[in-house]
Amino acid sequence: MELGLHLPDLTWANGPSGLGKDLAEVARAADQAGFGYLSVMDHFFQISRYGPPEHDMLEAYTTLGFLAAHTERVKLLTLVTGVIYRHPGVLAKAITTLDVLSDGRAVLGLGAGWNEEESRGLGIRFPPTAERFELLEDALRYVRQMWAEGDEPFKGTHVDAERLLNVPQPLTRPRPPILIGGGGEKKTLRFVAKYADACNLIGSADLGHKLDVLKQHCENEGRDYAEITKTVSLWLDTGENGEKTGELIDELGRLSELGIDAALGWAPGVPRPDVLERFATDVIPVVSGF
């Protein structure tokens, strides 16, 4: 089992003037600690789980490029990009660029989007739910075609393109992994089975049921369920002084038994160096054996 360090809260003690230095140090420490993934949110306002809208929020793909320059091994992604924020051609080019410059470590995290307050605040169109899922399917088809051989036209429900030229192509072949976030049983998990390489679910009481639904969609699509990397979003809390480490390891063991391949989450206390050191010495060596 792998762990992923998620960085949703960047309102740190040294403020914006110290954020570049602090973020670089956290990225290097996470890479050296053995985290398998390093992720950021793709939002423009802070979300309520982590603080008020006015808290610090960096643009996701600029940040991932910065993180790529300060790491060597860890996979890089958003958790996750709302499909309404970027045209799929721009998004495919951003992931391609990240993959090339990181030596093949980019993952595309994608979802239908949900933050209407943020979208309306910035004047980004927020379509109804059904249209957002149509846009999501367009984007999934589009990026897969843009990362394939050739440069043929594309026709989707809402997006048409005359020439999907992408030079250079990503280093990761046949393409960078596609992770879809969300647990919707009728559309989201069906899209995972049909188009994606990974899913991101919530580690809640109905997780086993969600995995069963995904398995059924895989059977319907003729897809090998074992091919899909199953990840969950989880609060990676070891406690102020490590007192919750055992509890976290037990929960990760339970998730592993359900078939979860990776837990991606915020570690309270970051950017304190001792928090990531604790993961390096007490958590990751244990869970990597699950």
C-alpha positions as a printed Julia matrix, in Angstrom:
290×3 Matrix{Float64}:
   0.0    0.0     0.0
   1.14   3.53   -0.78
   0.46   6.85    0.91
  -0.05  10.16   -0.8
   0.52  13.52    0.85
  -2.21  16.01   -0.04
  -1.5   19.73    0.41
  -4.87  21.5     0.62
  -4.01  24.07    3.3
  -1.17  26.45    2.45
  -1.94  29.14    5.01
   1.32  28.53    6.83
   3.07  30.51    9.55
   5.62  32.2     7.28
   2.95  33.58    4.97
   3.12  34.03    1.19
   6.66  35.41    1.32
   7.93  32.15    2.83
   5.64  29.79    0.95
   8.04  28.93   -1.87
  10.81  27.91    0.52
   8.44  26.05    2.86
   6.69  24.22    0.03
  10.0   23.14   -1.51
  11.14  21.75    1.85
   7.89  19.83    2.33
   8.09  18.41   -1.2
  11.66  17.19   -0.71
  10.82  15.71    2.68
   7.74  13.89    1.33
   9.75  12.53   -1.59
  12.5   11.27    0.7
  10.02   9.88    3.25
   8.61   7.47    0.68
   5.21   8.97   -0.12
   4.0    7.62   -3.45
   1.91  10.64   -4.4
   1.99  14.39   -3.83
  -1.22  16.24   -4.61
  -2.79  19.67   -4.46
  -6.37  20.84   -4.8
  -7.54  22.45   -8.01
  -9.46  25.31   -6.44
  -9.17  29.08   -6.49
 -10.87  29.76   -3.13
 -10.14  27.72   -0.01
 -12.91  25.19    0.74
 -14.73  25.07    4.06
 -13.18  21.82    5.29
  -9.81  23.57    5.62
 -10.66  27.2     6.25
 -12.48  30.3     5.01
 -12.44  31.25    1.3
  -9.91  34.01    1.98
  -7.12  31.62    3.02
  -4.12  31.13    0.73
  -4.75  29.11   -2.43
  -2.26  28.6    -5.27
  -3.08  27.72   -8.86
  -2.73  23.97   -9.17
  -0.66  23.31  -12.28
   1.84  26.09  -11.65
   2.28  24.56   -8.19
   2.72  21.03   -9.54
   5.43  22.27  -11.9
   7.19  23.84   -8.91
   6.85  20.6    -6.93
   8.25  18.61   -9.85
  11.42  20.68   -9.71
  11.93  19.85   -6.03
  11.22  16.09   -6.15
  12.61  13.08   -7.98
  10.33  10.1    -7.39
   6.85  11.0    -6.16
   3.88  11.04   -8.57
   2.21  14.44   -9.0
  -1.5   15.22   -9.39
  -4.49  17.34   -8.49
  -7.11  15.86   -6.23
  -8.98  16.65   -8.42
  -9.44  19.1   -11.31
 -13.02  20.16  -11.95
 -13.71  19.62  -15.64
 -15.3   23.06  -15.95
 -12.07  24.9   -15.11
 -10.05  24.12  -18.24
 -10.68  23.25  -21.85
  -9.59  19.6   -22.3
  -6.94  20.57  -24.85
  -5.35  23.0   -22.4
  -5.61  20.42  -19.63
  -4.04  17.65  -21.75
  -1.18  19.99  -22.66
  -0.62  20.94  -19.0
  -0.42  17.27  -17.96
   1.83  16.5   -20.92
   4.18  19.32  -19.91
   4.22  18.16  -16.29
   4.94  14.59  -17.39
   7.82  15.6   -19.67
   9.44  17.93  -17.16
   9.02  15.53  -14.23
  10.46  12.55  -16.15
   7.14  10.72  -16.33
   5.53  11.4   -12.94
   2.26  13.13  -13.9
  -1.2   11.81  -13.08
  -4.39  13.45  -14.34
  -6.91  13.81  -11.52
 -10.31  14.75  -12.91
 -13.91  15.1   -11.74
 -17.19  16.76  -12.65
 -16.65  19.72  -10.29
 -18.9   20.85   -7.47
 -17.92  24.28   -6.11
 -20.63  26.57   -7.44
 -19.73  29.4    -5.03
 -16.17  29.52   -6.32
 -17.21  29.32   -9.97
 -19.77  32.08   -9.68
 -17.33  34.18   -7.68
 -14.82  34.16  -10.54
 -17.36  34.18  -13.36
 -16.67  30.59  -14.44
 -19.77  29.02  -15.94
 -21.21  26.33  -13.66
 -23.45  24.07  -15.77
 -26.17  21.8   -14.4
 -25.1   18.38  -13.11
 -26.05  16.45  -16.25
 -24.03  18.79  -18.47
 -21.0   18.66  -16.19
 -20.95  14.88  -16.56
 -21.27  15.21  -20.32
 -18.29  17.58  -20.23
 -16.41  15.08  -18.07
 -16.97  12.3   -20.59
 -15.92  14.62  -23.42
 -12.71  15.46  -21.55
 -11.92  11.83  -20.79
 -12.33  10.85  -24.43
 -10.44  13.94  -25.61
  -7.32  13.48  -23.48
  -7.09   9.77  -24.28
  -7.22  10.6   -27.99
  -4.75  13.49  -27.68
  -2.28  11.16  -25.93
  -2.64   8.47  -28.61
  -0.95   8.27  -32.0
  -2.14  10.6   -34.74
  -3.79  14.01  -34.7
  -7.28  13.29  -35.97
 -10.29  15.54  -35.27
 -12.41  15.05  -32.18
 -16.17  15.29  -31.82
 -17.86  15.22  -28.44
 -21.17  16.25  -26.98
 -19.98  19.78  -26.19
 -16.41  19.9   -27.53
 -15.27  19.64  -31.14
 -11.67  19.98  -32.32
 -10.1   19.88  -35.78
  -6.64  18.54  -34.94
  -5.48  17.0   -31.66
  -1.79  17.69  -32.24
   0.37  17.13  -29.13
   4.13  17.54  -29.51
   5.94  16.34  -27.52
   3.83  13.48  -26.31
   4.04  12.49  -22.61
   6.97  10.34  -21.57
   4.58   7.96  -19.79
   3.22   5.51  -22.33
   0.65   4.66  -23.4
  -0.44   7.79  -21.48
  -0.26   9.41  -18.04
  -2.61   7.64  -15.61
  -6.12   9.08  -15.36
  -7.68   9.18  -11.88
 -11.35  10.07  -11.49
 -12.51  11.47   -8.16
 -15.98  10.75   -6.78
 -18.21   7.88   -5.84
 -21.33   8.41   -7.93
 -22.6    4.95   -8.74
 -24.39   5.53  -12.05
 -21.93   7.76  -13.91
 -18.67   8.43  -12.04
 -17.78   4.81  -11.3
 -18.94   3.77  -14.76
 -16.54   6.35  -16.23
 -13.76   4.89  -14.07
 -14.4    1.45  -15.52
 -14.64   2.74  -19.09
 -11.94   5.41  -19.28
  -9.7    5.65  -16.2
  -6.74   3.96  -14.58
  -7.56   4.89  -10.98
 -10.38   6.11   -8.76
 -10.46   8.2    -5.61
 -13.18   7.44   -3.07
 -14.01   8.48    0.47
 -12.94   6.03    3.17
 -16.43   5.91    4.69
 -18.66   3.08    5.88
 -20.02   2.42    2.38
 -16.59   2.03    0.78
 -16.98  -1.72    0.31
 -20.28  -1.15   -1.46
 -18.7    1.46   -3.78
 -15.97  -1.01   -4.7
 -18.6   -3.64   -5.48
 -20.37  -1.16   -7.75
 -17.1   -0.41   -9.52
 -16.47  -4.13   -9.94
 -19.88  -4.56  -11.59
 -19.22  -1.66  -13.95
 -15.92  -3.28  -14.88
 -17.7   -6.52  -15.7
 -20.22  -4.59  -17.83
 -17.42  -2.79  -19.7
 -15.28  -5.89  -20.14
 -12.58  -4.31  -17.96
 -10.29  -6.09  -15.52
 -11.16  -4.68  -12.09
  -7.64  -5.48  -10.89
  -6.17  -3.05  -13.44
  -7.7   -0.06  -11.64
  -5.76   1.57   -8.81
  -8.15   2.16   -5.92
  -7.35   5.17   -3.75
  -9.18   6.82   -0.88
  -9.06  10.28    0.6
  -8.18   9.95    4.27
  -7.11  12.25    7.09
  -3.53  11.08    7.78
  -3.45  12.13   11.42
  -0.67  10.76   13.62
  -1.46  13.15   16.48
   0.46  16.09   17.87
   3.23  13.86   19.23
   2.59  10.61   17.37
  -0.04   9.29   19.79
  -2.46   8.45   16.94
   0.08   6.61   14.79
  -1.11   3.14   15.75
  -4.73   4.08   15.13
  -3.86   5.39   11.66
  -1.9    2.23   10.81
  -4.85   0.08   11.9
  -7.19   2.05    9.64
  -4.8    1.76    6.72
  -4.63  -1.99    7.31
  -8.42  -2.2     7.18
  -8.47  -0.27    3.91
  -5.8   -2.51    2.45
  -7.89  -5.58    3.28
 -10.76  -4.03    1.28
  -8.46  -3.78   -1.72
  -7.38  -0.14   -1.46
  -4.0    0.5    -3.08
  -3.27   4.0    -1.77
  -4.52   6.48    0.83
  -4.14  10.14   -0.15
  -4.59  12.79    2.5
  -3.6   15.8     4.53
  -1.26  15.19    7.44
  -2.14  17.67   10.23
   0.94  19.52   11.4
   2.59  19.91    7.99
   4.84  21.82    7.29
   6.5   20.84   10.61
   9.49  18.61    9.73
   8.81  16.18   12.58
   5.44  15.22   11.09
   6.96  13.97    7.84
   9.86  12.36    9.7
   7.3   10.35   11.69
   5.77   9.05    8.48
   9.22   8.13    7.18
  10.18   6.15   10.29
   6.93   4.89   11.82
   4.18   4.71    9.2
   5.37   4.2     5.61
   7.71   1.25    6.38
   4.75  -0.55    7.98
   2.02   0.17    5.44
   4.28  -0.55    2.47
   4.09  -4.16    3.6
   0.31  -4.31    3.46
